[in-house]
Amino acid sequence: MSTSGAHEFMNIAREAAGEAVNMGFRIGNRIHARRERRAERNQLEPVIVPSVGYGSEGWVRVLGRVLYKTDLFEEFFDSVEKDDPAVEPVRGWRSFTSVAISYAKITVEIAGVTHDVQADRGGVVDVRLEQQLEPGMHNVTMRTDGGHPAKTSVYIVPKDQQIGIICDVDDTVMNTALPRPLLAAWNSFVLNEHARSATPGMAVMMDRLHCTYPSAPFMYLSTGAWNVAPTLRRFLHRNGYPKGTFLLTDWGPTPDRWFRSGQQHKVSTLKRLAAEFPHITWILIGDDGQHDPEIYNGFAVRYPHNVKAILIRNLTFGESVLSSGRVWGDNRAQEITKGALWLEGNDGTALYEQLKERGLV
């Protein structure tokens, strides 16, 4: 085949692949619309699953998701309305069978001020609101027509706060083996949070960071979908991790991709946090099973004044092989911009000892 013929073939293949992805996206939309109409006919109650937000002087970011209350989720939604993180768990797959309410209209009330907002196509509420609030925690009430009010909170970061914590979830605070396709499906769709194991020493390390920096914002940055936010919240609560904001992604195909880019989600989120809090230097916590070292290194190069330290949990040899993780050379610390600290360890205890040696706790 000639060079021009090969190029033409590749272009045709790309167009066909793009059309297939777009077709999958349209089919998914039609299926979701049908499920929404069925839920409306059955007069199912709308329920808001709220998440902890954050903010600074003059603005707040409010997070949550709007769903229909199905029989499958009856006990779970009752616990959500009571804000009970100790509720009995549901299987992971159930969170992906929920029916999101597309473009639901929501009223958000903070400190007596109300805001009218709208969820996105996947029922996710992720909005920035202009409001002046004092530093600290503030209660948030979210309402939608036909449903009960949902309560959550937002943390307003003090202007003089200089340290923040950003922590990965999968294989950093919990062992999930997400890169392994079969186990990823098992962990995401079958197991509940009781079946997941916490990474040794990480909860203690995170708690000591919280004690050292009690006013620091805690962000849990994950490529996981918003569907698993309640499960993640219960897991962190049960294992003693500090309360914080979940920065997750939507689930399902887009008009041009079968799967959303987890790497891009992390990169864009870090960029956003650097813009929102230019005065904060972040302690970035992750693992070497996927792309955390590359993502954090890139962030440190681009935003050297926003990185205090990079903590990488080294997976065991077996975990690295099964996870297809990148094997780093001894010169990795040299790739980090001057002024950012690169620390590594097999668990939270080893990382904590290095934090102590560097005077960070």
N, C-alpha and C positions, 0 to 999 in steps of 0.2 A: 504494500500500500504506500502511495506517495505521501510526502509530508503534508501537502494540502488536503489529501484524502483523509489522513489521520486527524488533522485539525477539524475537518468537517464532521467526521465521525464523533469526535469528542464533544463538539458543540451540540450535535443531535442528542448525544447521551445526556449531557447536562440539561438540555431543555426537557427531555423526557423525565429525568429525575426531578426537576423543578415542578413539572406538571403533576407528577405523582404526589409530591409533598403537598402542593397546593390542594389537590383533590382530597388527600387525607385530612387536611385542615378543614375543608368545607364539609366533608362527611362528619367529622367530629362536631362541628358547629350544629349540623342538622340533628344529630343524635342528642346533643345537649338541649337544644330547643324543644325537641319532642319530650324529653324528660321534664323540662320545666313546665310545659303545658300540662302534662299529666299531674304534676305536683299541684299546680293551680286548680285543676279540676277537682282534685281530691281535697282541696282546701287545707293543705298542709301549712303548718305555722312557720313563718320565717324566724330564724334564730341568728343572732350575731355572735360569732366566736371572736372575742376581742384579744388583742395582744398588747403588751406594754410598749408604749411609745417613748419618744424623747424630744428634747428641744433645747433652745437656748433663749437668749434675750430677744423677745419680740416674735417668736414663732414656735410651733410645736409640730411634730410629725405623728399622726394618729394612724394606727394599724389595726386591721381586723379582717374578718371574712364573713359573708352573709350566705346562709344555707337554708334549705328547707328541712324541717324537723321530721325525719322519717321514723317509722317504728323501729328500724334497725338501730337508730341512735337515741332512742327515747331516754334511757338512763344516762347516757353520756351528756346529752343536751341539758337534762335537768341539773346535772352537776356543773355544767358550764354556767348556767344561769345563777347558781349558788356560789360560783367562783371557788369550787372545791377541787384543788389539785390532787387530792388523795382518792379520787373516785376510782372505782374498779376499772381496769383497762379494757379496751376493746381491741380486737385483732387489727393489725395494721391495714389489711385490705379494705376494711370498712370505711376508713377515712377517704379512700379513693372512689367509693361508691356514692358519696354524698352528692346532693344536687345543689350546685351553687346558683345563686340568684344574680343573673347578669344585670349590670347597671342599676342595681337597687339604690333607691334614694334613702339616705341616712341623715339623721339629725345628731350632731355631736355637741354635747354640753360640757364645758370646762369652766369651773369657777363662776357659774351663773351666766356665762356667755354661750350662745348657741350658734352653730355653723351648719349649713346645709351642704352635704357632700354627696358624691355618687360613687358606688363601687365600679370596678372595671368588668370586663366581659366574664372573668372567672370568679366574680363575686368578691374580689379582694379590695379592701379599703386601705389605700396607702396615699394619704393626703398631707400636705403641709398647710397649716393654718396660721394666719397672722394673729397673734394674741400675746399680750404682755403678761408674764407670770413671774412670780418670785422663784428663785432657785429651790430645788427640792421636788418631792413627789406631789402630784396633784391628781385628784380623782377625775375620771372621765366617764360620762354616761353616753351610750350610743343607742339610738332608737330607730326602728323602721316600722312602717305601717303593718299592723296585724301581729306584731311580735312584742315580747317582753323586753324591757330595757336591759342592756348588758353593761356591766361595769368593768373598767380597767383603770389604768393609770398612765401618766406620762412623767418622765423624769427630766426636769429642767436643770441643765448643767450650769453650775456657777461660772461666771465670767473669768474668775481667777483660777479655775481648775486647769492643771497643766498635764495631767496624766489620764489616759483612757485605756480600756482593755478591749481588744477584739480577739475573739476565740473561734476557731473552727469547731465543728461538731463531730463529723464522722471520722472515726479512728483517732480523734484527739480527746474528746471528753467521753465518748462511748465507742466501743468496738462494734463496728457494723460491717466491715469488709465490703463497702459499697462498690469498689471497682470490679469485684467478681460477679459476673452477670447472674449466675444462679443464686448465689447467696444474697446478692443485692435484692433480687426479687423476693426471696424468702424473708429477709429482714424487713423489707418495706411493706410487703403485702400480707404476711402471715403472722409474724411475731408481734407480741406487745412489748411494752417497755420493760416489763419484769424479765423478759427473756434476753434483753440486751445487757451487756456487762459494762460497768464503768471502767475507764482507764485507770489503773492503779495510781494513787497519789494526786491525780489531777484536781479532784474536788477540794482537797486540803490546800493545794497550791493556790487555787483560785480564791478560796476563802481567805487565805493569808494576804493575797493581793488586795482583796476587798477591805480587810482590816487595815492594811497599810495606806490605802487610798480610798477612804470611805465615800468620798464625793465623786469618784471616777465613774463615768458611764461604762457599763458592761454591754458589749454587743456580741451576740452569737451569730456568726456569719456562716451560712451553710448553703450548699447547692440543693438542699432538700426542698420539697414543695410545701406550700402553705397548708396542704392537707394534713401534714404531720405535726403542725404546730402544737396542738393539744397534747399529743403523745410526748413530744419533746419537752413541753413544759412540765408534765408530770414526772418524766425521767429526771430532769434537773432538780426538781423539788425533792424527790425521794432520795437522791444521792448527795444532797447538801451543796449544790452549786449555787453561787450568788444569783439573785434575780437580775434579769437583764432583758434587752430587746432582741427579738429574733429578726434577722434579716434573711429572709428566705426567697424562693422564686415561685412563679406560677408553674403549673404542671400541664404537659401536653404539647402538641405541635404548634408551630407558628406558620404563617403563610409561606415561609421560605426554609423552614427547618423541621425535621421530624422531632428533634429533641432540642430543648433550649441549652444554650452554652453556659455551663456552670462556671467555667473560667471567666467568661465575660461578665457574669453576674458579680463575681467577687471583685474583679478589677474595677468595674463601674461603681460598686458600692464603696470601695476604699477611696476612690476619687471623690465621690460625693461627700464622704465624711471629712476628708481633708478640706474641702471647700466650706463645709458647714462649721467646722471647728479648726480654723487655721492656727489657733494658739495651743492646741493639744498635741502632745507627742504620744503616740500609741505604742503599747506593748502588744505585739502581734503574736498569737499562739496558733500553731498548726502542727502538721505532721508531714513526713516525707513520703507518704504513700501515694499521693497524687501530685498536685501542682502548687501546693502552698509555698515551698521554697522559691520557686520561680516567681510566683505572684507577689509574695512579700518582698523579694529582692527587687523586683521591678518597681514596686511602690516606694521602697527606700531610695532607689536611684532618682526617681522623679520627685519625691517629696522628702528629702533628707531631714528637714526640720520637723517632720511629723512622725518620726519613728524614734522611739526610745530604746526598744529592744525587740529582737525576733527570737522567739522560742520555738524550736522544732522538736517534736517528739519523734524519735527514731523508731520505726517499726522493727520488729524482730525479723530475722532472716526469712522465716517462714511466711510472715505477714507480707514482707516485701516481695517475695517471689509470687505469692498468690495474688497480690494486689497489682502486680506489674509496675511497681514503683521505680522511679528513676534512682540509680545508684550514683551518689554524688562523690566527687573527689575530695582530697584533703584541702584543696585551695578554695573551697566554697566561701569561707569567711572573707577572703580577699575580694570577692565579687560584691560584697556589701559596702555601700557608701560609708565613708568615714563618719564616725559619730553614732552609727547604729550598732548595737551589740547583737551578736549572733550566738545563741546558746542552744545546745543540743543535749538530749538525754532520752533514755528509754522509757521514763515515766515521770509523773509529776514530782516525785521526791527528788530525783536527780536534777530536774530543772529548778526546783525550789532552792536547792543547795547552791546552784550557780547564781541564782538571783541574789541570795544572801551575800555571796562572795563579791558581787558587783555593787552591793549596797542599794539594791532596788527594793528590798523588803526588810 
